[in-house]
Amino acid sequence: MKKLLMATTACTLVASAAFAESHASEAKIGIILGFTGPIESITPAMADGAELAISEVNASGTFLDGVTLVPSRADSTCIDAAAATAAAERLVTTEGVVAIMGADCSGVTGAVLSNVAVPNGVPMVSPSATSPALSTAEDNGLFFRTSPSDARQGAVLAEILAEKGITEVAVTYTNNDYGKGFADAFASSYTGTITLSAPHDDGKADYSAEIGALASAGGQALIVLGYTDQGGKGIIQASYDTGAFDTYVMGDGMYGDTLFSELADALEGSIGTVPWAEGAGADAFGEITAAAGIQGDSSYTRESYDAAALIALAMMKGGAATSEAIAANLLDVANAPGEEILPGELGKAMEILAGGGDIDYVGASGVELIGPGEAAGSYKYYTITGGAAETVSFK
């Protein structure tokens, strides 16, 4: 990917000159997330996080000699590839966005990448599409993500279960690229016995049949690799109603305050993982979101802020608010060498880049992009106590 990005440098210079001549006063960034669908309770905070970064860049007054960044939202639905593709097409062809912050869920992200982003040369930075399959997708150097792949999360979940002495589990996963990839990654790392690994569909009113099969297979715990507002929630509710399982192990798609509070009794003592960070960047993000009245401790809010920030910083590094400048410079601003940049310091970053200096964007999630635009990342291991998630450790 590095070689491909270097090859676009000449195009970037041409685009920069064209942009300077046009005297454009604004550039649009698409924000495509599942504002309806199985994760709709967490996407508003994700969008707020991305738009906070955009507002911070605009407030700096130093972005590309007065260019204003304008966010434009669209609904990915999380699960409907055709709807997500149509929404992304509108962003690109009608709104004229130069980049996409998104999409969110892995299946729709892959659809938008292949059907819209690659044909139109528009870069995407997803805060939450974690399918391992996206690591090898044909992207022409246009796809990046600020959350780590589930290839790693599967190993982390397996490690936690080994630490807890859980040697036999049943697994249910949402029936799409995200769920299947996550389930496979977990299975490849887990040294215990998987009694049954079965998919479930989102949007059903009754999951008793799925729970019946999982309960018959048995296990010390039920692994739920689904979505917080639909199938995953329905699975846990059906299990609780029938007494099938009393301990649940949840993947990142299940992390949501609404789920934890509404199913507090069912989830008491259950555990899970979600991409998260600690340290100076996370602390700084907490401060700026609190000041802005944004729910900064929701899942993928940090990664969304970072995704939008990287898009803007890559434009600044390339000297143009163009798709080409973003693709060519995003890895450079994300990684060392350079002065480390935390949330709330985007104005400082703009000044450094304007002066020809280098930055290393650390951001809210400890950004470090490896391989083909992959995020190294870390995970919060948590337990549910009294209807809320309590951090156990970071992995």
N, C-alpha and C positions, 0 to 999 in steps of 0.2 A: 504493500500500500504506500509505503514511503516513496518508492521509486515512481509510482504513478502520480503521487502528489507533486513530486519534484518536476515531473514532465509537464505539469499544468502551469508552471511558473510563467512561461512566456505568454500564455493566454491571460494570466492574471494581469500582467503588465499592460497588455492591450486593453483589457476591460477597465483597468484603472484610468487609463488615459481617456477612454470613452466616457467614463463616469464623470471625470473632472470637467469635460467639455459640456456635459448635459446640465450641470449645476442642479442636480436633483436635490430636493429638500427633505425627502423622507424615503425610508426603505422599510418594507414590510417583512415581518417574520411570522410565519404560520405557527399556530399552537393547536395541534390536533390531538385531542384526548377524548376518552370515553365519557362525555358529559351525560350520556344516557347509557344504561347497560349494567353489567355485573360489578363494575368498580366505581359507579357514579358518586358514591359518598366520599371518595378520596380525591377525585380529579379536580374539583374546584380549588383545593389548596395547592395542588400541583401547578395549575394555571397561574394562581396568584404568585407562587414562587418564581415562575419564569418571568412574569410581568414585573415583578419587583426588580429583577436584574435589568430588564429593559429600561425601567424608570430611572434606575440608578445611573445607567449609562447616559441617558438623556439629560439628567440633572447635572452631570459633570461639566457640560458645556464645552467639552474638548473632543467630541466624537466627530472625526472626519469633517472638520471645518463647518460644523453646524447641521449636519445631517441628523434628522430625528428618526428613531426607530419606532415603528408602529406595530403592535401585536394584532393579529387577526385570528380569532378562534374558529375552530371547526370541530364537529363531533365525529370521532372515530367509531363510536358505539362499543369499542373493545373487541367485539366478536363478529361483526358483519363486514367481511372483506369488500364486498361490492359497495356498501355505503361509505366505508372509509376511503376507498379509491375515488368515489365521486366527490367526497368532501375535499380530498387533497387536490383533485383536478381543479375544483373551483378556486382553491387557494392559489394555485399556480397560474391558471389561465385567466381568471377573472380578477383576483386580488393582486396578482403579480408579486407574490412573496419570493424572496431570494433564498430562503432557507426554511426548514420546518423543524420546530421544537416538538418532537414526537416521532412516531406515534407512541402509544402506551403499551398495549397488549401485543404479544409477539406475532400472532397470525396476521392481524391487520397491518402491523408495521412492515412485515415482509411483502404484503400486497401493495402497500403504498410505495415501498422502495422499488419493486420491480415494475409496477405499472405507471408510476408517476414520476418519482424522483430521478431514477436513472434515465428514462427517455428524455426528460427535460433538463438534466444536469443540475438538479437542485439538491444540495446536501441536507441530510437529516441527522439530528442528534436526539436519540431517544433517551428519556430518563428512566425507562422501566421495562423495555422489551428485553427479556432475559433468556430467550430460547437459545440453546447452544447452536442450533442450525443457522442463526444469523451470523455466526462467526465466519462461515464460509459462503455466505450469500454473494452473488455477483453484484457488486455495488459500484464499480468504476471509481472507487475511492471517495464515495459520497456518504457512506454510513458510519456513524459513530454512536457510542452509548456511554452514559455516565454511571450506569449500574452494571455490576459484574454478571457474567453469564451463569446460568443455572448449572452448568457443568461443575462449577465450584460450590454452589449452594447445596447441590445434592451431596457432595462430599462432606460439607459442614454438618448437614442434618445427620448423616450417618455417624459422624464423629460424636455428636452430642448423644445420640442413642447408645453408642458404645459406652460413653462415660456414665450414663444412667443405668446401664445394665439391662436395657430393653433389647431382647434378642429375638423377638417374634412380633411382626406387625402385619397389618393389612394396609393396602394403599388404594386410595381413590384419587383420580386426577381429572381435571376438566378436559373434555374431549376436543383438544386442539393442539396446535404446535407447542404452545407453552407447557401445557399439562403433560403431554407425552414426552417431551424433551426432559422435563424436570424429573418425571418418574423414572425414565431410563438412567439419568445421571445418578439418582439416588440408588437405584438397584445395582449399578456398577460399583458403588462404594460400600454398600451395606454388607456386613459380614454375617448378619443374622439371617433369619428365615422370613421371607415374604410369603404369607399364606395365600394372598390373592392380590393382584394388581389389576384394577378395573376402572374404565373411564366412566364419567357421568356427564350428562348434558346440562347446560345451563337453561334456566327459564322454566323448569318443570314445577308443577304444584305439589308433586308427591315423589319422594325418594325412598319410599318404603321397600321397593323391590331391590334397589341397589344396596340398601343397608341390610336387607335380609341375606343377600349373598355374601356380603363382607362379614357379617356376624357369624354365619355358618362356617366360614373359613377360620375365624378366630384370630387372636393376637393380643398382645399386652396393650397395644395402642393402635389407633387408626391414624394413618398419615393422610392429611387432607391437602391436596395440591390443587386448590380451586380458587374461586373468587369470593370476596367478602360479602357481596350484596346479592348473590344468586345461588348457583349450584353448591358451592362450598358451605354456605350458610344453611341451605336446605338439607344437606347431608348430615351436618352436625345436629340440627334440630330433630331430624328423623331418628338419629341414633339415640339422642337423649330421651325422646318420647318412648322408645321401646327398650331402653336400657341395654342397647347392644354393646356400646363401649363407654368407658368413663374417662379415658385419657386420649387427647388428640394432639397430634404433632402437625403444625401448620407451616406451609410455605409462605413466601412473601405476599402472594396475592390475597391471602387471608387476613393481612394486618389492617385492622380498621377499628377505630374507637366505637363506632356504632355497633359492629358485630360483638365486640367484647362486652359492651354494656347490656345489649339486648339478650345475649346468651350467657350472661355472667355465671349462672348456676351450672350450666352444662360445661363451660370451659374452665371452671376453677381447677387450678393445678396443671392445666395443659401448657404446652410449650410451643415455640415457633422461632423462625428466623426471618429477618428482613434486612436488606441492605441499609446500612446506617454508618455513622462515623462518630468519632469522639475527638476531642482535642481543640486546638485554637480555632480552626475553621468552623467546626460545629458550634462552638460557643459564640463566635461572632455572628453566625447565622441566626442563632437564637435571639441575640440582641436586636438585630435589624428587623426580624420578623415581628418581634414583640412591639417594637416601636411603630411598625407599620400596621399593626392590628391583624396580622396574618397568622394562620395556624401553622407554625413552623415545625411542630413536632409530629406532623402527619407523615405517612409513608410517601416516599419519593418526592417530597417537597424540596428537599435539599438538592437532589439530583436534577430537578426541573430548573431550579435557579442556576445551577452550574451549567446545564445544557444551553440555556439562553445566554449566559455570560460568555461561554466559549464561542458561540456564534458571533457575538459582538466584538470580542477581542480578536478573533481571526480576521474580521473585516478591517479592524484598525491596523493590525499587523500588515495586511495586504494593501492598505491604502485605498480601499474601495468597498462600497456596500454592494458587493456582487457575490453570486454563488461561487464563482471561480476563486475569489479571494478567500472565502471561507474554507473551501475544500483544500486549498493549497497551504493554508497557514494554521489550521486548527490544532494539529499535532504539535506544532512548534510552541504555541502559547500554552498548551496543556501540560507540557513537560519541561524538565530542566534541560539546559541551564537557564538561569534568569532569577530575578527577584521574586520571592514568593508573594502571591496575592491571595488575600482572604476575602470573604464576603464583606461588603461595605467599603472595599478598596478598589472598586472598578475605575473610579476617577483617577486614582493614583496610577493604575495600570495604563490608562489612556495616555497619561503624560509621559510615562516611560517609553511606551511604544512610539509616541509622536517624536520623541527625541532619538529614536533609533536604538533604544535599549531592548533587552530581552526580559521576558517575564516567565515565571513558572506558576501557572494558576493552580492553586491548591483547593480553593473554594470551600464549599460547605461539606462536601463528601470526600475530601482528601483525593482529589482528582489525580490520577496517574493512568494515562492511556498506554496500553501495551498491545502488541500484535496489530491486527487490522482494525484499529480504532476501538479496541476492547478496553474496558475499565478494570483495573486491578480490584479495587474496592474492599470493603470489610462488611461483616454482618453483625447485627445485634441478635444475641440469643436471649430470649425473654420468656417469662412465665406469666400466666394470667392469675391475678390475685384480686379478688373483690371487684371484678368487672373491668380491670385495667391491666395494661402490660407493664411488668416490672423487669428492668434490665438485669440479666444474670451476668453476662460478660460480652465481650466483643471478640469476634473470630475473623 
